[in-house]
Amino acid sequence: MAEDYLNTTGRIFDIQRYSIHDGTGIRTIVFLKGCFLRCRWCCNPESQRYDIETMVVQGKEKVIGRDVTVAEVMETVLKDRPYYRRTGGGLTLSGGEMLYQWEFARDLLRAAKDAGISTAVESTGFADFARIEQLLPYIDQYLMDIKHVDSAKHKAFTGVPNERILENAWKISASGHTELSVRVPTIPGFNDTEEEIAAIARFAKSLPDVARIHLLPYHRLGQDKYDGLGRQYTLTEIAPPPAEQMQRLLAVARRESGLPCQIGG
């Protein structure tokens, strides 16, 4: 039947309403479980494993992860349709990595588009492009992390090389289906030098069509979650980059890319 896709089941760990991040306007963000990467700075470590987990939050155990259908998620998304219309907002899929559950992501994005709701995804792009290609017709904004252009350093800090990511960035940009923005989590000791940001900016400039670059300063907001999961946070010695440094890196990104650039996103 035509609406069978509304019964597709996926695993999420949160739905955040009234967000002004991860896409234009007021948005509802659905956080999916599972990720291919293991970024050392990840602020949502509870998203990395697909398994349903228990995390200690403020001294109490909390179950992280639940199985839902597309139709069930859309019940929440549709509640805020008036806000989307007034602000140009809509649905954003985040995680984790939404491509880890690409069929659920595809059907959820399709349901939003069928309801006349704008869509965005926050994604690393680390998947077979044949899968990404099935999602592109339903994505208005693709917010893609480009963390480093050096594959060895990328693998050392995220667990995977970057060749597939960079290749998919080019293909997504060339597809004509979606507006692509490059997002750069700016992490001290990993990619916070002017040379490294310049290299990412030049890569963004080389793509067929990119809307903008976002520099996302490192923060420690997710550090306590590692303790709650019984895991070690390995970046305890680094501090968020000073505002002055971020402004210097922003100037570099603008100069090297010629694109609209901003801090935050």
Secondary structure, 3 states (H helix, E strand, C coil): CCCHHHHCEEEEEEEEEEECCCCCCCEEEEEECCCCCCCCCCCCHHHCCCCCEEEEECCEEEEECEEEEHHHHHHHHHHHHHHHHHHCCEEEEECCCHHHHHHHHHHHHHHHHHCCCEEEEEECCCCCHHHHHHHHHHCCEEEEECCCCCHHHHHHHHCCCCHHHHHHHHHHHHCCCCEEEEEEEECCCCCCCHHHHHHHHHHHHHCCCCCEEEEEECCCCCHHHHHHCCCCCCCCCCCCCCHHHHHHHHHHHHHHHCCCEEECC
